[in-house]
Amino acid sequence: LKCKMKEHKTIIIQQTQHQQSNDNLIHWQRKRSLTVLTIHSIAQSIMQKRRVNIKTSDQLPVTIQDTQICNNRSSTAAAARAERRANRKNKKNDAVRSLLLFVIFMILLGLILLTDFDYVSHHPIVVSPSAPLSDGVAIENSSSSSSAGIASGSGRKRVVDGGLSMNGSLSKFPSLKYALENSDLVGVYFAASWCSMSTPISNKIEELFSVDSSPLSHRVLSPSAGDGTDEITTRKEFSLVYVSSDENEMEMMDYTRSNWIPVPFDSPDRTNIKQHFRICAQVEMESLGIERRRQEIPSLVIIESATQGILSMGGKDDLLQYGEDVLDHWISQKDLVRTLEE
């Protein structure tokens, strides 16, 4: 009985404490609500007094709407400042970018000015030399400087490594005279029997032009007998002049194919033509006085006989690309140039 009474008393005490806690919470919430209402009432009374006091004034009371407007203005000002900072950064980046482009442009301009470009005109400049070519040395006319390797201005001839420029007349080479006078196009072929890279090009030329059964052999000029008795009844469309880099005449003649017009081994033209076009084997550069080659062997240069202008410096590539149609391709190039010039 005592235990039950004690247990009942404990339960009554806990219920009493819980009720007191609930009463305290309710009392605190009521007190808080009353405080909020009091503050709100005081604020309303203050705002009402302000409205009454400044009714005749230009000022207006500060409301929630005014606060929102101020906040919006602050946000707008911050966005404007951020935009101005971004614009300044972009301007700075644009200035750096412009400076880099200017530097790159100046570098490219300097490279262009320092690069030795070999301009090949379709209409050659006929030069009247003051002395004939001899021993592989080109003699300038009186209007040019006497030093080889000096690039002259417009209206003057250029001498490079002891040879005439490619804009000079080809009529000064006797070995080219027969081909120029009796064919529309002349191919000047630079090669050597000891050069392994020359073999496929030479075989391709022989396949297209040299063999009697080849599709283009009837359009190719046959070599001259060399005694001046050759009678050309029909002008041919193409002729091939072979400029050899062989070590001796026997190797050159053994390598020469049918319908090739070889430049005599002992002729000064063999040296002068190499200097003229600046095309030779690497082992010949020192003996020819050529510091920098335009092309190496094998090379095939296509020339129009009427103007002695160069149609193509990449004749060997044309052979591989066009095959049997290569001659028609060169003729169409010639006609296109003539049409553009007219």
Solvent accessible surface area in square Angstrom, and as a share of the most:
residue,aa,sasa,rsa
1,L,165,0.82
2,K,174,0.74
3,C,106,0.63
4,K,150,0.64
5,M,122,0.55
6,K,150,0.64
7,E,109,0.49
8,H,111,0.50
9,K,128,0.54
10,T,62,0.36
11,I,79,0.40
12,I,83,0.42
13,I,80,0.41
14,Q,106,0.47
15,Q,116,0.51
16,T,63,0.37
17,Q,107,0.47
18,H,117,0.52
19,Q,103,0.46
20,Q,101,0.45
21,S,64,0.41
22,N,56,0.28
23,D,67,0.35
24,N,98,0.50
25,L,96,0.48
26,I,79,0.40
27,H,122,0.54
28,W,139,0.49
29,Q,92,0.41
30,R,172,0.63
31,K,122,0.52
32,R,146,0.53
33,S,61,0.39
34,L,115,0.57
35,T,65,0.38
36,V,84,0.48
37,L,111,0.55
38,T,61,0.35
39,I,107,0.54
40,H,100,0.45
41,S,62,0.40
42,I,90,0.46
43,A,46,0.36
44,Q,101,0.45
45,S,49,0.32
46,I,89,0.45
47,M,44,0.20
48,Q,100,0.44
49,K,131,0.56
50,R,93,0.34
51,R,104,0.38
52,V,86,0.50
53,N,115,0.59
54,I,36,0.18
55,K,154,0.65
56,T,137,0.80
57,S,52,0.34
58,D,145,0.75
59,Q,123,0.55
60,L,146,0.72
61,P,18,0.11
62,V,90,0.52
63,T,51,0.30
64,I,138,0.70
65,Q,124,0.55
66,D,49,0.26
67,T,67,0.39
68,Q,102,0.45
69,I,69,0.35
70,C,74,0.44
71,N,86,0.44
72,N,94,0.48
73,R,172,0.63
74,S,71,0.46
75,S,75,0.48
76,T,93,0.54
77,A,43,0.33
78,A,44,0.34
79,A,63,0.49
80,A,36,0.28
81,R,116,0.42
82,A,47,0.36
83,E,109,0.49
84,R,123,0.45
85,R,135,0.49
86,A,49,0.38
87,N,66,0.34
88,R,144,0.53
89,K,136,0.58
90,N,78,0.40
91,K,145,0.62
92,K,142,0.60
93,N,64,0.33
94,D,71,0.37
95,A,63,0.49
96,V,77,0.44
97,R,132,0.48
98,S,68,0.44
99,L,111,0.55
100,L,103,0.51
101,L,110,0.55
102,F,118,0.49
103,V,67,0.38
104,I,90,0.46
105,F,120,0.50
106,M,89,0.40
107,I,101,0.51
108,L,97,0.48
109,L,67,0.33
110,G,26,0.25
111,L,102,0.51
112,I,101,0.51
113,L,135,0.67
114,L,154,0.77
115,T,66,0.39
116,D,51,0.26
117,F,132,0.55
118,D,47,0.24
119,Y,162,0.62
120,V,43,0.25
121,S,25,0.16
122,H,28,0.12
123,H,100,0.44
124,P,28,0.17
125,I,92,0.47
126,V,113,0.65
127,V,24,0.14
128,S,91,0.58
129,P,56,0.35
130,S,81,0.52
131,A,35,0.27
132,P,110,0.69
133,L,39,0.19
134,S,59,0.38
135,D,133,0.69
136,G,3,0.03
137,V,77,0.44
138,A,12,0.09
139,I,61,0.31
140,E,25,0.11
141,N,40,0.20
142,S,112,0.72
143,S,73,0.47
144,S,16,0.10
145,S,45,0.29
146,S,115,0.74
147,S,56,0.36
148,A,61,0.47
149,G,46,0.44
150,I,78,0.40
151,A,66,0.51
152,S,27,0.18
153,G,40,0.39
154,S,119,0.77
155,G,79,0.76
156,R,114,0.42
157,K,14,0.06
158,R,50,0.18
159,V,3,0.02
160,V,18,0.11
161,D,25,0.13
162,G,17,0.16
163,G,1,0.01
164,L,10,0.05
165,S,19,0.12
166,M,14,0.06
167,N,30,0.15
168,G,1,0.01
169,S,12,0.08
170,L,4,0.02
171,S,70,0.45
172,K,52,0.22
173,F,2,0.01
174,P,98,0.61
175,S,21,0.14
176,L,1,0.01
177,K,111,0.47
178,Y,41,0.15
179,A,0,0.00
180,L,15,0.08
181,E,97,0.43
182,N,26,0.13
183,S,0,0.00
184,D,45,0.23
185,L,0,0.00
186,V,1,0.00
187,G,0,0.00
188,V,0,0.00
189,Y,0,0.00
190,F,1,0.01
191,A,0,0.00
192,A,0,0.00
193,S,42,0.27
194,W,116,0.41
195,C,10,0.06
196,S,93,0.60
197,M,108,0.48
198,S,0,0.00
199,T,58,0.34
200,P,77,0.48
201,I,10,0.05
202,S,0,0.00
203,N,71,0.36
204,K,47,0.20
205,I,1,0.00
206,E,53,0.24
207,E,98,0.44
208,L,4,0.02
209,F,2,0.01
210,S,1,0.01
211,V,66,0.38
212,D,133,0.69
213,S,102,0.66
214,S,10,0.07
215,P,57,0.36
216,L,7,0.04
217,S,19,0.12
218,H,128,0.57
219,R,45,0.17
220,V,4,0.03
221,L,3,0.02
222,S,63,0.40
223,P,57,0.36
224,S,42,0.27
225,A,75,0.58
226,G,69,0.66
227,D,95,0.49
228,G,72,0.69
229,T,95,0.55
230,D,52,0.27
231,E,153,0.69
232,I,66,0.34
233,T,135,0.78
234,T,86,0.50
235,R,115,0.42
236,K,58,0.25
237,E,53,0.24
238,F,1,0.00
239,S,0,0.00
240,L,2,0.01
241,V,0,0.00
242,Y,0,0.00
243,V,0,0.00
244,S,0,0.00
245,S,7,0.04
246,D,6,0.03
247,E,134,0.60
248,N,62,0.32
249,E,85,0.38
250,M,145,0.65
251,E,60,0.27
252,M,2,0.01
253,M,98,0.44
254,D,111,0.58
255,Y,23,0.09
256,T,28,0.16
257,R,47,0.17
258,S,66,0.43
259,N,22,0.11
260,W,3,0.01
261,I,15,0.08
262,P,35,0.22
263,V,0,0.00
264,P,75,0.47
265,F,38,0.16
266,D,123,0.64
267,S,24,0.15
268,P,73,0.46
269,D,9,0.05
270,R,36,0.13
271,T,41,0.24
272,N,8,0.04
273,I,0,0.00
274,K,4,0.02
275,Q,14,0.06
276,H,3,0.01
277,F,1,0.00
278,R,10,0.04
279,I,0,0.00
280,C,1,0.00
281,A,2,0.02
282,Q,132,0.59
283,V,118,0.68
284,E,27,0.12
285,M,38,0.17
286,E,162,0.73
287,S,97,0.63
288,L,18,0.09
289,G,39,0.38
290,I,5,0.03
291,E,149,0.67
292,R,127,0.47
293,R,60,0.22
294,R,55,0.20
295,Q,55,0.25
296,E,84,0.38
297,I,8,0.04
298,P,5,0.03
299,S,2,0.01
300,L,1,0.01
301,V,0,0.00
302,I,0,0.00
303,I,0,0.00
304,E,2,0.01
305,S,10,0.07
306,A,78,0.61
307,T,22,0.13
308,Q,34,0.15
309,G,1,0.01
310,I,25,0.12
311,L,25,0.12
312,S,17,0.11
313,M,43,0.19
314,G,25,0.24
315,G,0,0.00
316,K,59,0.25
317,D,83,0.43
318,D,18,0.09
319,L,0,0.00
320,L,112,0.56
321,Q,131,0.58
322,Y,76,0.29
323,G,14,0.14
324,E,102,0.46
325,D,87,0.45
326,V,0,0.00
327,L,0,0.00
328,D,70,0.36
329,H,38,0.17
330,W,0,0.00
331,I,36,0.18
332,S,60,0.38
333,Q,55,0.24
334,K,34,0.15
335,D,72,0.37
336,L,105,0.52
337,V,39,0.22
338,R,86,0.31
339,T,90,0.52
340,L,135,0.67
341,E,79,0.35
342,E,176,0.79
